[in-house]
Amino acid sequence: MPTAAAVATTAPVVTAPSGPSGTFNYSRKDLFPYNVFPTLTQGAGYFFHGFTGGENLMSRNAEGILIPRLMKEWDVAADGVTWTFKLEEGVQFHKGYGEMTAEDVIWSMERIGSENSKVAYRSNILRIWGIPEGRTKAIDDYTIEVDTDVPQYDTLSTLSFPHISIFSKKQIADVGEEVATKDVVATGPWSFEEHEAGVFTRWSAVDPHWRKTPEWAELHWRHIPEESTRIANFQTGLLDSMEMNLDSIPAVEQTEGATLMRVPGGTAVALSFYGNWYVGLGTPEHKERAPGFDPSLPWISGNADPESEEWKTAAKVRTALSIAIDRQLIVDTLLLGEAQPDPVLAWAANVKKLPPELQQWEFNPDKARELLAEAGYPDGFTLDMTPVSGYNYPEVSEAIAQMWELIGVTAKQQVMTYATIRPQIVNRTYNQVYSHQHVAVDPLDRWAIAFRAGNAWNFGVDHPILEELMDKAAGIVDEDERYAVEVEAARFTYDNALAVGLFAQNLVWPMSARTAPWFEHMNFSETRQLTSFEWAPNNSR
C-alpha cells in the first residue's frame, strides 16, 4: 500500500485588522440545549459546539480536500495501518485551561468512543482508534500513533466531522462532566459564555486565536421559531443571518444590502421507516437494545430473513409508501426547483455511481395500492409521521401525507423538535416514519453511523447483511473497490425500501449588509448547517 505523504501547514494566524467588534446575530428555528459532553449530550448540542467553540483535528474545503486543523501533519506507514499524527503546538484551551496536548486528544477520543457515548460517530472512533484495545498511544505531547488494525478508508475523514471535537481533560477533572457539559472549554475561535433555554446562546471571540481571530466580538444564536418573525428581524437589521424557508428568498432579495450564500446540494432529505432493527433479533440483548421493535406494525417484519414471507410482506408495504410519492412534483413546487429527486439515502453526491435502476424511484400510486393489497392492507392503515423542521419540510410531509391518503394510508403529522425526538431515536423507542436531513461525501460516512446496531443515533434500520457489507467496505481504501461493495448495500436498502431518499437540496443562507458570504471557508464535511462563523466578515466597522 502506498505511503500517504506527510502534510504540513505553516499558514499564519489570521487576525481581524482592528480587533473583534460588534455582535453577529444568527437565528435558528430551534435552539438545542447547550449540553455538549459526549456522554451527556441532549439534542445536538455537541454537534453545534463542533463548529463554534470546538475544533476538529481536520476540516474539508470546498474542493472536497481534507485540510489540517488541530493536526498539522500526518503520515501512514507502508503497512497501511500505523498512522502518526502531529498536533499543532501552543494551542490553548479557553478560560485558562492550558495547552492542548496529545493526552487531551486521546482522552477526547476515548470519551467519544466510550460505551455510553451519545455521539453519532462513536463506532467510527472505536473502530479506527481502538483505545480500549491499546492501539493508540502518545509518543510525546504533540505526537500520536494510531494502529487501525486493518486499513480503514475513513481514518482521516472522520476527524473532519464537527461531532469529533477536542475537550480539555483537565476541566473534567476539575469540575466533572455534569458541570463541564454546560460550560465547556475547547480550542475554537469562540468561547462559550451563556445559554438561556429556548432564548439564545452567546459566545465571545477568542482574541487572539491560534488559527483565525473572528472579526466579531460576540456571536449570538437566537431562537425564533416563526418564519415571519425571523424575516422581519432580518429586514429590520436585527439579524445578520438565519435559517429560512426557500419561499422566503424573494423577501430577502428585497432587503437593502442583503446577499445570499448558496451551498449546492448542501443537504438531503430521506424517509426512514423506524423500528426495522434486526441485528440480534430473538435475543435478550435485542429486546433490551430495541424496545420499540414491534412486528405488528405493517412496515416491520418479525423475521430478519429476506427470503421469508414476513419480510417480503413488510417490504411490499415500505415499497408501496415510497412509490406513492411524487418526488419531482415536490421539487418543482414546494422546493422551488432548488432540489433534485434523490433515490438512496446518503447517495446524493454520488448518485451516478449507482446502477441506472437504483438512480430513481418510480411514481406509481396504482402499483402502490396493489402492493398494499398483496400485503394484506387493501384498506390501508394509519401511521405517525414526524417531519424534520425547517426549509419547507413540514409542507413536504403534508404533501406526502396527501399522496399516501390516495392509496388508503393515513399519516398523522407528529410535529416535534429535534431535541424532543432525538432521545426516542437514540433509545430506539420511536418506531414510526421520520423525514430527516443528512449529508455525506462518501455514502459510507453516513451509513457507518446510522445503520449500525451499536451506535446511538440511527436511521431506524440495522440488519446483519448491512453490517457485514459496511464492515467489508470500511476496510477497502481503494475507492472503486469500496464503492462496488457500497452499491451492494445500496441495492439491499433500495430493493427492500428500508430507508428511501426523497430529494437533495441546495441550502441558501441570507447575509445582511453588515456581513458577506464566507462560502470558501465552510467545513464541507458538514454542509447541513452554517459553519465557520469565525470567517464572517464584519462590514460594520
VEXPANU-798342 format. One record per residue (C-alpha): residue in three letters; x, z, y negated. Coordinates in Angstrom, 1 decimal. Example, Ala and Ser with C-alpha at 12.3 -4.5 7.8 and 13.67 -1.06 7.14 Angstrom:
residues 2
("ALA",(12.3,7.8,4.5))
("SER",(13.7,7.1,1.1))
//
This chain:
residues 541
("MET",(0.0,0.0,0.0))
("PRO",(1.4,-0.9,-3.4))
("THR",(2.5,2.0,-5.6))
("ALA",(0.5,2.5,-8.8))
("ALA",(2.7,2.2,-11.8))
("ALA",(3.1,5.3,-13.9))
("VAL",(1.2,5.1,-17.1))
("ALA",(2.3,6.9,-20.2))
("THR",(0.8,7.2,-23.6))
("THR",(2.6,8.2,-26.8))
("ALA",(-0.3,7.4,-29.1))
("PRO",(-0.1,9.5,-32.3))
("VAL",(-2.7,12.1,-33.1))
("VAL",(-5.4,10.6,-35.2))
("THR",(-6.4,12.7,-38.2))
("ALA",(-9.0,12.4,-40.9))
("PRO",(-7.3,11.3,-44.2))
("SER",(-8.5,14.3,-46.2))
("GLY",(-9.6,16.7,-43.5))
("PRO",(-13.1,17.1,-41.9))
("SER",(-16.0,17.5,-44.3))
("GLY",(-19.8,17.5,-44.2))
("THR",(-22.2,17.6,-41.2))
("PHE",(-23.1,14.9,-38.8))
("ASN",(-26.7,15.3,-37.8))
("TYR",(-27.9,13.9,-34.5))
("SER",(-31.3,14.3,-32.8))
("ARG",(-32.5,14.3,-29.3))
("LYS",(-35.9,14.2,-27.8))
("ASP",(-35.0,17.2,-25.6))
("LEU",(-32.2,19.7,-26.0))
("PHE",(-30.9,21.3,-22.9))
("PRO",(-29.9,25.0,-22.7))
("TYR",(-26.3,25.5,-23.6))
("ASN",(-25.3,26.8,-20.2))
("VAL",(-22.3,24.8,-19.1))
("PHE",(-20.2,26.5,-16.5))
("PRO",(-20.2,24.6,-13.2))
("THR",(-21.7,27.3,-11.0))
("LEU",(-24.3,28.4,-13.6))
("THR",(-25.4,25.3,-15.5))
("GLN",(-29.0,24.6,-16.1))
("GLY",(-30.4,21.3,-17.1))
("ALA",(-27.5,19.0,-18.0))
("GLY",(-25.7,21.3,-20.4))
("TYR",(-22.3,20.9,-18.7))
("PHE",(-22.7,17.1,-18.9))
("PHE",(-23.2,17.1,-22.6))
("HIS",(-20.4,19.6,-23.0))
("GLY",(-18.2,17.0,-21.4))
("PHE",(-18.3,14.7,-24.5))
("THR",(-18.5,17.3,-27.3))
("GLY",(-16.4,20.5,-26.7))
("GLY",(-14.9,19.4,-23.3))
("GLU",(-12.4,16.8,-22.4))
("ASN",(-11.6,14.9,-19.3))
("LEU",(-8.3,14.0,-17.7))
("MET",(-9.2,10.3,-18.1))
("SER",(-11.5,8.1,-20.0))
("ARG",(-12.6,4.4,-19.8))
("ASN",(-12.5,1.9,-22.6))
("ALA",(-14.9,-1.0,-23.4))
("GLU",(-13.0,-3.4,-21.2))
("GLY",(-13.6,-1.0,-18.2))
("ILE",(-9.9,0.1,-18.1))
("LEU",(-9.1,3.7,-17.3))
("ILE",(-7.0,5.3,-20.0))
("PRO",(-5.3,8.6,-20.3))
("ARG",(-6.7,11.6,-22.0))
("LEU",(-5.6,15.1,-20.9))
("MET",(-3.5,13.4,-18.2))
("LYS",(-0.8,11.3,-19.9))
("GLU",(0.6,9.6,-16.8))
("TRP",(0.2,9.3,-13.1))
("ASP",(1.8,7.8,-10.0))
("VAL",(0.9,7.4,-6.3))
("ALA",(3.5,7.3,-3.5))
("ALA",(3.8,4.4,-1.1))
("ASP",(1.6,6.3,1.4))
("GLY",(-1.4,5.8,-0.9))
("VAL",(-2.4,9.5,-0.7))
("THR",(0.2,11.5,-2.6))
("TRP",(-0.6,11.5,-6.3))
("THR",(1.4,13.0,-9.1))
("PHE",(-0.4,13.8,-12.4))
("LYS",(1.5,14.6,-15.6))
("LEU",(-0.5,16.5,-18.2))
("GLU",(-0.3,16.4,-22.0))
("GLU",(1.8,19.3,-23.3))
("GLY",(0.8,21.6,-26.1))
("VAL",(-3.0,21.0,-25.8))
("GLN",(-4.7,24.2,-27.0))
("PHE",(-7.9,25.8,-25.8))
("HIS",(-10.4,26.7,-28.6))
("LYS",(-10.6,30.2,-30.1))
("GLY",(-7.0,31.2,-29.4))
("TYR",(-7.1,31.0,-25.6))
("GLY",(-3.7,29.4,-25.5))
("GLU",(-2.2,26.2,-23.9))
("MET",(-3.9,24.2,-21.2))
("THR",(-1.7,24.1,-18.1))
("ALA",(-1.8,22.8,-14.5))
("GLU",(-3.2,26.2,-13.4))
("ASP",(-6.3,25.7,-15.7))
("VAL",(-6.8,22.1,-14.3))
("ILE",(-6.6,23.1,-10.7))
("TRP",(-8.8,26.2,-11.2))
("SER",(-11.4,24.0,-13.0))
("MET",(-11.5,21.5,-10.2))
("GLU",(-11.8,24.4,-7.7))
("ARG",(-14.9,25.7,-9.6))
("ILE",(-16.4,22.2,-9.9))
("GLY",(-15.9,21.6,-6.2))
("SER",(-17.0,25.0,-5.0))
("GLU",(-19.9,25.6,-2.6))
("ASN",(-22.1,27.0,-5.4))
("SER",(-21.3,24.3,-8.0))
("LYS",(-24.2,22.6,-9.5))
("VAL",(-22.2,19.7,-10.9))
("ALA",(-23.2,16.2,-9.7))
("TYR",(-19.7,15.2,-8.7))
("ARG",(-19.0,18.3,-6.6))
("SER",(-18.4,16.3,-3.4))
("ASN",(-16.1,13.8,-5.1))
("ILE",(-13.8,16.6,-6.3))
("LEU",(-14.0,18.3,-2.9))
("ARG",(-13.1,15.1,-1.1))
("ILE",(-10.3,14.0,-3.3))
("TRP",(-8.6,17.2,-4.4))
("GLY",(-9.1,19.2,-1.2))
("ILE",(-8.3,22.5,-2.9))
("PRO",(-9.8,24.7,-0.1))
("GLU",(-7.5,22.8,2.3))
("GLY",(-4.4,23.4,0.2))
("ARG",(-4.0,19.7,-0.6))
("THR",(-3.4,20.3,-4.3))
("LYS",(-0.6,22.2,-5.9))
("ALA",(1.1,22.8,-9.3))
("ILE",(4.6,21.5,-9.4))
("ASP",(5.1,23.1,-12.9))
("ASP",(3.0,23.9,-15.9))
("TYR",(2.4,20.2,-16.6))
("THR",(2.6,18.5,-13.2))
("ILE",(0.1,18.5,-10.4))
("GLU",(0.4,17.0,-6.9))
("VAL",(-2.7,15.9,-5.1))
("ASP",(-2.8,14.9,-1.4))
("THR",(-6.1,12.9,-1.0))
("ASP",(-5.6,13.0,2.8))
("VAL",(-6.7,9.4,3.1))
("PRO",(-6.7,6.7,0.4))
("GLN",(-9.6,7.2,-2.0))
("TYR",(-11.0,4.4,-4.2))
("ASP",(-12.0,6.8,-7.0))
("THR",(-9.1,9.2,-7.3))
("LEU",(-8.7,8.3,-11.0))
("SER",(-12.2,7.0,-12.0))
("THR",(-13.8,10.3,-11.0))
("LEU",(-11.6,12.1,-13.6))
("SER",(-13.2,10.0,-16.4))
("PHE",(-16.8,11.3,-16.0))
("PRO",(-17.9,13.8,-18.7))
("HIS",(-19.1,16.0,-15.9))
("ILE",(-15.4,16.8,-15.0))
("SER",(-14.0,18.6,-18.0))
("ILE",(-11.4,21.3,-18.0))
("PHE",(-12.1,25.0,-18.6))
("SER",(-9.9,28.0,-19.6))
("LYS",(-9.2,30.2,-16.6))
("LYS",(-8.2,33.0,-19.0))
("GLN",(-11.6,33.0,-20.8))
("ILE",(-13.4,33.5,-17.5))
("ALA",(-11.0,36.3,-16.5))
("ASP",(-11.6,38.0,-19.9))
("VAL",(-15.4,37.7,-20.3))
("GLY",(-16.8,36.5,-17.0))
("GLU",(-18.8,33.4,-16.1))
("GLU",(-22.1,34.7,-17.4))
("VAL",(-20.8,35.1,-20.9))
("ALA",(-18.4,32.1,-20.9))
("THR",(-21.1,29.7,-19.8))
("LYS",(-23.0,30.2,-23.1))
("ASP",(-19.9,30.3,-25.4))
("VAL",(-17.4,28.3,-23.5))
("VAL",(-13.9,27.3,-24.8))
("ALA",(-12.3,24.0,-23.9))
("THR",(-9.9,21.5,-25.4))
("GLY",(-12.2,18.8,-27.1))
("PRO",(-12.4,17.9,-30.7))
("TRP",(-15.4,20.1,-31.2))
("SER",(-15.5,23.8,-30.8))
("PHE",(-18.9,25.3,-29.8))
("GLU",(-20.4,27.6,-32.4))
("GLU",(-24.1,28.4,-31.6))
("HIS",(-27.2,27.3,-29.8))
("GLU",(-30.8,28.1,-30.5))
("ALA",(-33.0,27.1,-27.6))
("GLY",(-35.3,24.2,-28.4))
("VAL",(-34.0,24.0,-32.0))
("PHE",(-30.3,23.0,-32.4))
("THR",(-26.7,23.2,-31.1))
("ARG",(-23.8,23.4,-33.5))
("TRP",(-20.1,22.6,-33.1))
("SER",(-17.3,22.8,-35.6))
("ALA",(-14.4,20.3,-35.9))
("VAL",(-11.1,21.3,-34.3))
("ASP",(-8.6,20.7,-37.2))
("PRO",(-6.1,19.6,-36.3))
("HIS",(-6.9,18.3,-32.8))
("TRP",(-4.2,17.1,-30.5))
("ARG",(-5.9,13.7,-29.9))
("LYS",(-8.4,12.9,-32.7))
("THR",(-9.5,15.2,-35.5))
("PRO",(-13.1,14.5,-36.4))
("GLU",(-13.9,13.2,-39.9))
("TRP",(-17.0,15.5,-40.0))
("ALA",(-16.6,19.3,-40.3))
("GLU",(-19.6,20.1,-38.2))
("LEU",(-21.7,18.3,-35.5))
("HIS",(-25.4,19.4,-35.3))
("TRP",(-27.7,18.3,-32.4))
("ARG",(-31.3,18.8,-33.4))
("HIS",(-34.3,19.0,-31.1))
("ILE",(-37.1,16.7,-32.5))
("PRO",(-39.4,15.7,-29.6))
("GLU",(-41.7,13.4,-31.6))
("GLU",(-40.5,9.8,-32.2))
("SER",(-42.3,9.5,-35.5))
("THR",(-40.7,12.7,-36.8))
("ARG",(-37.2,11.6,-35.8))
("ILE",(-37.8,8.2,-37.5))
("ALA",(-39.0,9.9,-40.7))
("ASN",(-36.0,12.2,-40.7))
("PHE",(-33.7,9.2,-40.3))
("GLN",(-35.3,7.2,-43.0))
("THR",(-35.0,10.1,-45.5))
("GLY",(-31.3,10.7,-44.7))
("LEU",(-31.7,13.9,-42.7))
("LEU",(-30.3,12.4,-39.6))
("ASP",(-27.2,10.2,-39.1))
("SER",(-28.2,9.0,-35.6))
("MET",(-30.8,9.8,-32.9))
("GLU",(-32.3,8.8,-29.7))
("MET",(-35.1,6.3,-30.4))
("ASN",(-37.6,4.1,-28.6))
("LEU",(-36.9,0.4,-28.7))
("ASP",(-40.1,-0.3,-30.6))
("SER",(-38.6,1.8,-33.5))
("ILE",(-35.8,-0.8,-34.1))
("PRO",(-37.8,-2.6,-36.9))
("ALA",(-38.3,0.7,-38.8))
("VAL",(-34.6,1.5,-38.6))
("GLU",(-33.7,-2.0,-39.7))
("GLN",(-35.8,-1.5,-42.8))
("THR",(-33.8,1.7,-43.7))
("GLU",(-31.3,1.1,-46.5))
("GLY",(-27.7,1.0,-45.3))
("ALA",(-28.6,1.6,-41.6))
("THR",(-26.8,-0.2,-38.8))
("LEU",(-27.4,-0.5,-35.1))
("MET",(-24.9,0.2,-32.3))
("ARG",(-26.0,-1.7,-29.2))
("VAL",(-24.5,-1.0,-25.7))
("PRO",(-25.4,-3.9,-23.4))
("GLY",(-26.7,-2.6,-20.1))
("GLY",(-26.0,0.9,-21.2))
("THR",(-28.4,2.4,-18.7))
("ALA",(-30.7,1.5,-15.8))
("VAL",(-33.9,3.0,-14.5))
("ALA",(-35.0,3.3,-10.9))
("LEU",(-37.8,4.8,-8.9))
("SER",(-36.9,7.3,-6.2))
("PHE",(-39.3,8.5,-3.5))
("TYR",(-38.2,12.1,-3.3))
("GLY",(-38.4,14.0,-0.1))
("ASN",(-36.5,11.5,2.1))
("TRP",(-33.8,13.9,3.2))
("TYR",(-32.8,13.1,6.8))
("VAL",(-29.3,14.4,7.3))
("GLY",(-29.6,17.2,9.9))
("LEU",(-33.3,16.7,10.4))
("GLY",(-34.7,19.1,13.0))
("THR",(-32.0,21.7,12.5))
("PRO",(-32.5,25.1,10.8))
("GLU",(-29.9,24.0,8.2))
("HIS",(-32.1,21.1,7.2))
("LYS",(-35.1,23.3,6.8))
("GLU",(-33.1,25.6,4.6))
("ARG",(-31.4,22.8,2.6))
("ALA",(-34.5,20.7,2.0))
("PRO",(-37.6,22.9,1.7))
("GLY",(-39.6,20.1,0.1))
("PHE",(-39.3,17.8,3.2))
("ASP",(-42.9,17.0,4.1))
("PRO",(-43.6,14.1,6.5))
("SER",(-47.3,14.4,5.9))
("LEU",(-46.6,12.6,2.6))
("PRO",(-47.1,8.8,3.1))
("TRP",(-43.6,7.8,1.9))
("ILE",(-41.7,10.3,4.1))
("SER",(-41.0,9.8,7.8))
("GLY",(-40.9,12.6,10.3))
("ASN",(-38.3,10.6,12.3))
("ALA",(-34.9,9.6,10.9))
("ASP",(-34.6,6.7,13.4))
("PRO",(-35.1,3.4,11.5))
("GLU",(-36.4,1.9,14.7))
("SER",(-39.2,4.5,15.1))
("GLU",(-42.8,3.7,14.3))
("GLU",(-42.9,6.7,12.0))
("TRP",(-40.0,5.4,10.0))
("LYS",(-41.4,1.9,9.8))
("THR",(-44.8,3.2,8.6))
("ALA",(-43.2,5.2,5.7))
("ALA",(-41.0,2.2,4.8))
("LYS",(-44.1,0.0,4.5))
("VAL",(-45.6,2.4,2.1))
("ARG",(-42.5,2.5,-0.1))
("THR",(-42.1,-1.3,0.0))
("ALA",(-45.8,-1.7,-1.0))
("LEU",(-45.2,0.6,-4.0))
("SER",(-42.1,-1.5,-5.0))
("ILE",(-43.6,-5.0,-4.7))
("ALA",(-46.7,-3.9,-6.6))
("ILE",(-44.6,-3.5,-9.8))
("ASP",(-44.3,-6.5,-12.2))
("ARG",(-40.7,-5.8,-13.5))
("GLN",(-40.5,-8.9,-15.6))
("LEU",(-43.7,-8.0,-17.4))
("ILE",(-42.4,-4.6,-18.2))
("VAL",(-39.1,-6.0,-19.5))
("ASP",(-40.8,-8.6,-21.7))
("THR",(-43.4,-6.3,-23.2))
("LEU",(-42.6,-2.6,-23.2))
("LEU",(-38.8,-3.2,-23.4))
("LEU",(-38.9,-6.0,-25.9))
("GLY",(-36.6,-8.2,-23.9))
("GLU",(-33.8,-5.6,-24.2))
("ALA",(-33.5,-5.3,-20.4))
("GLN",(-33.5,-7.3,-17.2))
("PRO",(-35.1,-6.6,-13.8))
("ASP",(-32.7,-4.6,-11.5))
("PRO",(-33.2,-4.6,-7.7))
("VAL",(-31.0,-1.9,-6.2))
("LEU",(-30.2,1.4,-7.7))
("ALA",(-26.8,1.5,-9.5))
("TRP",(-26.0,-2.1,-8.9))
("ALA",(-27.0,-3.4,-12.3))
("ALA",(-23.4,-4.1,-13.4))
("ASN",(-22.6,-5.8,-10.0))
("VAL",(-25.8,-7.5,-9.0))
("LYS",(-24.1,-10.8,-8.5))
("LYS",(-22.1,-9.3,-5.7))
("LEU",(-25.3,-8.8,-3.7))
("PRO",(-26.6,-11.5,-1.4))
("PRO",(-29.4,-13.5,-3.0))
("GLU",(-32.1,-11.9,-1.0))
("LEU",(-31.2,-8.5,-2.4))
("GLN",(-31.0,-9.6,-6.1))
("GLN",(-34.6,-9.2,-6.9))
("TRP",(-37.9,-7.6,-5.8))
("GLU",(-40.9,-9.9,-5.4))
("PHE",(-44.1,-9.1,-7.3))
("ASN",(-46.8,-9.4,-4.7))
("PRO",(-49.8,-7.0,-5.0))
("ASP",(-51.7,-8.8,-2.3))
("LYS",(-48.9,-8.2,0.2))
("ALA",(-48.6,-4.6,-1.0))
("ARG",(-52.3,-4.0,-0.1))
("GLU",(-51.7,-5.5,3.3))
("LEU",(-48.7,-3.2,3.9))
("LEU",(-50.7,-0.1,2.9))
("ALA",(-53.5,-1.1,5.3))
("GLU",(-51.0,-1.6,8.1))
("ALA",(-49.5,1.9,7.3))
("GLY",(-52.9,3.5,7.7))
("TYR",(-53.8,3.7,4.0))
("PRO",(-56.4,0.9,3.3))
("ASP",(-57.9,3.0,0.6))
("GLY",(-54.6,4.2,-0.9))
("PHE",(-53.6,7.7,-1.7))
("THR",(-52.6,9.9,-4.6))
("LEU",(-49.2,10.9,-5.7))
("ASP",(-47.5,12.5,-8.7))
("MET",(-45.0,10.5,-10.8))
("THR",(-42.6,12.1,-13.3))
("PRO",(-41.3,9.8,-16.0))
("VAL",(-37.9,10.2,-17.5))
("SER",(-38.2,10.9,-21.2))
("GLY",(-37.2,8.6,-24.0))
("TYR",(-36.8,4.8,-24.6))
("ASN",(-40.4,3.8,-23.9))
("TYR",(-40.1,5.2,-20.4))
("PRO",(-43.4,7.2,-20.3))
("GLU",(-45.1,4.0,-21.3))
("VAL",(-43.3,2.2,-18.4))
("SER",(-44.5,4.9,-16.0))
("GLU",(-48.0,4.5,-17.3))
("ALA",(-47.8,0.7,-16.8))
("ILE",(-46.6,1.2,-13.2))
("ALA",(-49.4,3.6,-12.6))
("GLN",(-51.9,1.0,-13.7))
("MET",(-50.2,-1.6,-11.4))
("TRP",(-50.5,0.9,-8.5))
("GLU",(-54.1,1.5,-9.2))
("LEU",(-54.7,-2.2,-8.4))
("ILE",(-53.5,-1.6,-4.8))
("GLY",(-55.5,1.7,-4.5))
("VAL",(-52.7,4.2,-5.3))
("THR",(-53.5,6.8,-7.9))
("ALA",(-50.4,8.0,-9.7))
("LYS",(-50.9,11.2,-11.7))
("GLN",(-48.4,11.4,-14.6))
("GLN",(-46.5,14.7,-14.3))
("VAL",(-44.6,14.9,-17.6))
("MET",(-41.7,17.4,-17.5))
("THR",(-38.5,17.8,-19.5))
("TYR",(-35.3,17.1,-17.5))
("ALA",(-34.4,20.8,-17.9))
("THR",(-37.6,21.6,-16.1))
("ILE",(-37.4,19.1,-13.3))
("ARG",(-33.7,19.3,-12.6))
("PRO",(-33.8,22.7,-10.8))
("GLN",(-36.5,21.3,-8.5))
("ILE",(-34.3,18.3,-7.7))
("VAL",(-31.2,20.4,-7.1))
("ASN",(-33.2,22.8,-4.9))
("ARG",(-34.9,19.9,-3.1))
("THR",(-38.4,21.2,-3.7))
("TYR",(-39.5,18.2,-5.6))
("ASN",(-41.0,15.6,-3.2))
("GLN",(-42.9,13.1,-5.4))
("VAL",(-41.9,10.0,-7.4))
("TYR",(-39.4,10.2,-10.2))
("SER",(-38.2,7.5,-12.5))
("HIS",(-34.7,8.3,-13.6))
("GLN",(-31.8,6.9,-15.6))
("HIS",(-28.4,6.1,-14.0))
("VAL",(-25.3,4.1,-14.7))
("ALA",(-22.3,3.1,-12.6))
("VAL",(-19.2,1.0,-13.0))
("ASP",(-19.0,0.8,-9.2))
("PRO",(-22.2,1.5,-7.2))
("LEU",(-20.4,4.0,-5.1))
("ASP",(-19.7,6.1,-8.2))
("ARG",(-23.3,7.0,-8.3))
("TRP",(-24.3,6.7,-4.7))
("ALA",(-21.5,9.1,-3.6))
("ILE",(-23.1,11.9,-5.6))
("ALA",(-26.8,11.1,-5.5))
("PHE",(-27.3,10.1,-1.8))
("ARG",(-25.2,13.0,-0.4))
("ALA",(-26.8,15.8,1.5))
("GLY",(-24.1,18.2,0.3))
("ASN",(-24.5,17.5,-3.4))
("ALA",(-26.7,19.5,-5.8))
("TRP",(-28.1,16.5,-7.8))
("ASN",(-29.7,13.8,-5.7))
("PHE",(-32.0,10.8,-5.8))
("GLY",(-34.3,12.3,-3.2))
("VAL",(-32.7,10.5,-0.4))
("ASP",(-30.0,11.2,2.2))
("HIS",(-29.5,9.7,5.6))
("PRO",(-26.8,9.7,8.3))
("ILE",(-26.4,5.9,8.1))
("LEU",(-25.9,6.1,4.3))
("GLU",(-23.4,8.9,4.6))
("GLU",(-21.4,7.0,7.2))
("LEU",(-21.3,3.9,5.1))
("MET",(-20.3,5.8,2.0))
("ASP",(-17.5,7.7,3.8))
("LYS",(-16.2,4.3,5.1))
("ALA",(-16.4,2.7,1.6))
("ALA",(-14.8,5.6,-0.2))
("GLY",(-11.6,5.2,1.9))
("ILE",(-11.2,1.5,1.1))
("VAL",(-9.1,0.8,-2.0))
("ASP",(-9.3,-3.0,-1.8))
("GLU",(-12.3,-3.9,-4.0))
("ASP",(-13.6,-6.9,-2.0))
("GLU",(-13.4,-5.0,1.3))
("ARG",(-15.1,-2.0,-0.2))
("TYR",(-17.9,-4.0,-1.6))
("ALA",(-18.6,-5.5,1.8))
("VAL",(-19.4,-2.0,3.1))
("GLU",(-21.3,-1.1,-0.1))
("VAL",(-23.5,-4.2,0.4))
("GLU",(-24.4,-2.9,3.9))
("ALA",(-25.5,0.4,2.3))
("ALA",(-27.4,-1.6,-0.4))
("ARG",(-29.2,-3.6,2.3))
("PHE",(-30.2,-0.4,4.1))
("THR",(-31.8,1.1,1.0))
("TYR",(-33.4,-2.2,0.0))
("ASP",(-34.9,-3.0,3.4))
("ASN",(-36.3,0.5,3.6))
("ALA",(-37.2,0.8,-0.1))
("LEU",(-35.7,4.3,-0.2))
("ALA",(-34.9,4.1,-3.9))
("VAL",(-35.7,1.0,-5.8))
("GLY",(-34.3,-0.4,-9.0))
("LEU",(-36.6,-1.2,-11.9))
("PHE",(-34.5,-2.6,-14.8))
("ALA",(-31.1,-2.4,-16.6))
("GLN",(-31.5,-1.9,-20.3))
("ASN",(-29.5,-2.2,-23.5))
("LEU",(-29.1,1.1,-25.4))
("VAL",(-29.5,0.9,-29.2))
("TRP",(-28.3,3.7,-31.4))
("PRO",(-29.2,3.8,-35.1))
("MET",(-26.5,4.7,-37.6))
("SER",(-27.2,5.9,-41.2))
("ALA",(-25.4,4.7,-44.3))
("ARG",(-23.3,7.8,-44.1))
("THR",(-21.6,6.6,-40.9))
("ALA",(-21.0,3.5,-38.8))
("PRO",(-20.8,2.4,-35.2))
("TRP",(-17.8,3.5,-33.1))
("PHE",(-18.6,1.4,-30.0))
("GLU",(-14.9,0.7,-29.1))
("HIS",(-14.2,4.5,-28.8))
("MET",(-17.0,5.5,-26.4))
("ASN",(-16.3,6.6,-22.9))
("PHE",(-17.6,3.7,-20.9))
("SER",(-17.7,5.7,-17.7))
("GLU",(-20.9,7.2,-19.0))
("THR",(-22.9,4.9,-21.3))
("ARG",(-26.4,6.6,-21.0))
("GLN",(-25.6,8.9,-23.9))
("LEU",(-23.9,8.6,-27.3))
("THR",(-20.4,9.9,-26.7))
("SER",(-17.1,10.4,-28.6))
("PHE",(-18.6,11.9,-31.8))
("GLU",(-15.1,12.7,-33.0))
("TRP",(-14.8,8.9,-33.9))
("ALA",(-17.9,8.9,-36.0))
("PRO",(-16.8,7.6,-39.5))
("ASN",(-17.6,9.7,-42.5))
("ASN",(-18.7,7.3,-45.3))
("SER",(-20.0,10.1,-47.5))
("ARG",(-16.6,11.4,-48.6))
//
